[in-house]
Amino acid sequence: MYLYLVTPLLGSLKNYVKYKRFNTLVFLRTLYIYFILNLAIQTNNTWLILMLERWFFFAFKIIKSIINNDYNNKKQKYIEKYKLIYPIQENQEDRLTLV
C-alpha cells in the first residue's frame, strides 16, 4: 500500500522544488488513476499498476505535446536557452541566396 504513495509524493516534491507550490489535484490525480486501473484490471499486482500509470501519463503527455505543437511553439526558447543550431530548411536557404 505504501508503494502507491511513492510516485505521488516524489512528483509533488519535484513540483514544489520546481514551481514552489503544492498542487493537490495533481497529487490526487495519480491516486485516482491507480484506483481506476485497479478496477479495470482487477489485479493485486502493485508493480503492474504503478507501471501502467506511468505509461498512461507518458502517452498522455506525448499526445498533449503533439496537439499543442510544443516543438514549434518552444523552439525559439530552446535555441536561446541551450544555444541550439537547427539545420537550415529550404525556406531559409531562399532567404540566404537573396541577400
N, C-alpha and C positions, 0 to 999 in steps of 0.2 A: 504494500500500500504506500509506503514511503517513496518508492521509486516514481510514483505518479506525481510527486511534488518536486522532484529534482529539476526537470526541464522548465516548468513554470517559474520556479524560484531563481534559477540561473538566468533565464531570459529576462525576468524582472530586474535582477541585479545589473545585467548588461544594459538594459534600457535606462535604468536610473543613472548609471555611470555616464552613458552617452547623452541622454536628454535631460538629466537632473529632475526627473519626475517619475512617479509610480503610476502605471496605468492599470487600474483594477480590471477593466474589461478585457484587456489582453491576457492578464493572468487567468481570469475565469474562462476565457475562450478556450484555452488549452485543456483545462479540466473538462469543459463541456464536450470538446471533440473526443477526449478519452472515453467519456460516458457514451457518446453516440457510437463510437467504434466498438465498444464492449457490447452494446445492444445489438448492433448489426452483425457482428462476427460470432457472438456467443462463445467466447473463449475466456479462459482464466490465465492465458499466457500473457503476462505483463510486458515482456520484451517485444512481442509481436505488436501489441497495441502502441507501445512507445515508438517503434519503428514506423508503423503505418501513419501515425500522427505526423512524424517528421516528413515523410514522403508526401502526405497530403498538403502540408504547408509549403513544401518545396515546389510542388506543382502549382499550387495556388499563386505563389509569388512570381513564378515564371510567366504564367498566363496573365497576371496583372501587369507585369512589366511589358509584355508584348502589346497588350491592349493600350497601355498608357504611352507607348512608343518611347520608353525611357532612354534607349540608346541614343536616339537623335536629340531628344529633349535635354539630356545631360552631357552631351558630347563636348560642348564648349567648356563646361565646368571641369571636366576631366583633362582636357587639353591644358588648361591653365594650372590646375592643381598638380598634375603629375608630369607636366611638360611632355605630353604625348605628341607624336608626329604621325598623322594618318597618311596613308598613301594618297597620291594625287588622283582625283577622279577625272573623268572625261570633261565635265563642265568646267573644272578648274584649269585643265590644260588649255582650253579655248581662251580663257581669260589671260593666261600667261603668254600665249602667242600674240595676242592683240596688243600687249604692252610694248 
